[in-house]
Amino acid sequence: MNAPDEIASLIAPKSSALQMLYWRSEILQVMFWLRGEGFGDIVDAPMVERFLGVEARNGVSYLDRLVEEGYLTVDGEWYALSEFGLKQGAREFADSFSDLTKPAHGECSDDCWCHASVDEADACMAHRIEHNHAMDEKHAPKGHTHDGHNHDHH
């Protein structure tokens, strides 16, 4: 076994039930990404295998099963996401990258009112600055402020 195969065997689950879930997720994400990047709505097994990487031949064997379960449609050697598969692929893709796309500490979320108007954006920024300043003061050593100067004049 070479190094990439060893790494893949550590990543993919060992039980058949979990393997099915794992490869379903991987295939749907790859097909969703390929579609979103403009590589086309239909793929063949070698294309999926190329994007899945190591141990892909194992995952590609699940394509027909995904057709049976309604995630994919098939026409000869070509596979496409069904409407159900497209929705599930989007969900799987979003879940996989959720840690990278959520707001960082102190940033607003997509549903914040600051995205609605300039006035709201100004008010939101002022609130965040005030909140961050208050947190800095709360956690500063006694007699020190966030500017690093000792303001304890006893």
N, C-alpha and C positions, 0 to 999 in steps of 0.2 A: 504494500500500500504506500503510495507517495504522500508527501506532506499535505497537498490540498485535499486529497481523499480522507486523510486522517482528521483534518479540521472539519470537513463536512460531516463526517460520522459523529463528531462531537456535537455539532449544531443540530442536526436533524434528530427528532425523537426516535425512540426504539420501538414503541408499541405501534401496531398497525393503525389503531384508531387515531392516535396523535399524529402519526405520519400523514394520514389523510388530511387532517386539519392543517397541518404545517404546509403541505404541498398545495392544497387548495388556496391557502392564503398567498403563498409565493407566486403561484401561476396567475391568480387574479390580479395581484399587484403588478406583475410584469406586463400583463396584457393591458391593464388600465393605463400604465405608464407609457407603453408603446403607442397606444391610441392617442393619449394626451400630447405626446411629443411629435405626432404627425407621421409616425411610421406605418400607419394603416390600421384599419379595423379588423383585418384578418391576418392570421399568422399560421405558419406550419410548425410542426414539432421541432425541426432543427432551429428555427428562429427562437422559439421559447427556450430551448435547451441552451442556446448561445447566451441568452441573457440571464438564465438562472445560474450559470457557472458550474462549479464542481458538483458532482453527483446529480447533475440535471437529468440524466437518463432515468433516474428513479422517479423524479417528479413528473417528467413528461408522460410516463406510463399512466398517470392519473387523468390525462386529458379526456379520454373517453368516459371515464367515471364522472367527470364534471359535466359532460354532455348529458349523461343519464340523470344527473341531479338537477339539471336545468340552468346551470351557470354558463354553459357554452352551447353554441350551435356548431354543427359541422357540415361541411360540404366537400366531400372527397377527403383531401389531405389538409384542408383549410379549416381553421377554428376561429370563431368570433365570440365575443361576449354577448350573451343574451341580455335583455333588458334587466332581468334579475341579477345576472352576473356583473353587469356594469355598475349597478347600485352597490352590490357587495364589494366589488373591486375598489370603488371609490372609498367605501368605508374602511376596508383593510388598508388601503394606501394612506388615508388620513390618520388612522390609528397608529400606523408604523412611524409616521413623522410628527405625531402630535407634540412630542417633547421639543422638537425643533421649531414648531410653528406657533407655540403658545407665547403670550407676552412674557418678557423677562420681568424680573422683580422690579416693581415700580412703574411699569409701563401699563398703558390702558389696553383693555380688550377690544375686540372688534365692535362690540355693542355699546361702547362708551359714548356718551352724548358729545364728547369733544370732536367726534368725526362729523357731527351735523352742522356745526357753524364755527366761525372764527371766535365769536364771543365765548362759546362753550369751551373751545380749545384753550383760550387764554385763562378762563376760570379753572379748568382742569389742571393746567400746568402750575398755576399759582397754588392750588390745593396740594399738588404733589410736592412742590418745593417746600411748602410749609410743613407738610407731613414728614418729609425726609429730614428737614432741619430739626423738628421736634424729636424724631427718633435718634438723630445724632447727639442731641443734647442729653437725652435720656440715658444713652449708653456711654457717654463720655465719662472719664474718671472725674471724681469730685474735684471741683475747682477748675476744670479744663473745659473748653468748648471745642467745637469741630475745627476751629481755626488753629488749634494747637497752642494757644496762649493760655497762661494761667490767669484766671480772672478772680481768684480768691484773694482778696486784699485785706486780710485780718491783721 
